[in-house]
């Protein structure tokens, strides 16, 4: 057992937000135990992780052994098992590092103590679970949540509970994007099925912004320290055939890096009232500048230690709805990238299907003439359609199963549609106010000014206009 004590200052934090404490691991070690101790306070928060000797520095492809952020103060890594968030398996001898994320350091600095225990008791070498690739060979509209968490990062609940929540919500696909780690796949790889397809994901989480990586089996290095590192992130993801999505670009965690070559943007995260109009406006501006960026939504649900009943702040609020030729991870990823779908308030939220001259959302068209829209479940609300200049049309939705065709006289850049609450606005506002009464809620929800903002119930992806 070895204890290393060091004093960390704001100068350390300014030099590099990641602080390394090296230690040596001899041949034959089968388990490593690490405990972190420091005076945790509102202005003193230190994250925790580990790398083995294969780490080559940012951006590395090997050597990552785990990350728990500020959610844990101890972990173990063994050949046969590991703390959630940490990678079990072979323990190579040599120089390892405990990595500390310097999230908040007080003005006077802080003393940090790291205790390391090594054990050589014989243990099995357990392999990582193999990815499964289930398929449901039926074309149609499928519902999912593209952003949620388990106790493999900072949620309290297990993968089993999150699985049960997804079944309860009636979802077809689910992306579990734990922070800076992929170890949740110990459960989700073997449990993926044609009834509920699990999509590989990881949330790259830093103090300057969050982004989700989809469809990549490998871990992606999150240790970004410069604004331009966002382009490195995009390269790492695309070299491995994955998708990159910018998360919740709004208060309280906006995207402060340079804008990379992203595939998607999480335009709607958690309840609409959680500042999502800011993310929507930033997406609109990026589309108007000429970017092709698919809109997706995700609850960012952190599974509690018990299964919660359905409600406004649980899984699949909002829900991403995609048209798929079959239900499979590959089909979900392709539809996400192409923008073949829409985001709605919940699994039973309004449906919003738009075509232009018979072409679906996400398509490109040279000379648009007519737009057809099909809406379900939004009687009394309002459809608006938008191009690069802003709103160019609107219509009252006077039936729960509503279909209309509109002539397009002129549109610039793209056309997309939204359902805005009119008749449902009072009900939705009252539900939200009841929700925040006397409760501690995420995303600074208490400061939301409902009177100044339209409430969206569904957002469609654009159809692009070629010039």
Secondary structure, 3 states (H helix, E strand, C coil): CEEEEEEECHHHHHHCCEEEEEEEECCCCCEEEEEEECCCECCEEEEEEEECCCCCCCCCCCCEEEEEECCCCEEEEECCCECCCECCCCCCCEEEEEEEEEEECCCCCEEEEEEEEEECCCCCCCCCCCCCCCCECCCEEEEEECCEECCCCCCCCCHHHHHHHHHHHCCCEEEECCECCCCCHHHHHHHCCCCCEEEEEEEEEECCEEEEEECCCCCCCCCCCCCCHHHHHHHHHHHCCCEEEECCCCCCCCCCCCCCCCCEEEEEECCCCCCHHHHHHHHHHHHHCCCCCEEEEECCEECCCCCCCCCCCCCCCCEEEEEECCECHHHHHHHHHHCCEEEECCCCCCEEEEEECCEECCCEECCCCEEEEEEECCCCCEEEEEECCEEEEEEECCCCEEEEEEECCCCCCEEEEEEECCCCHHHHHHHHHHHHCCCCCCCCHHHCCHHHCCCEEEEECCEEECC
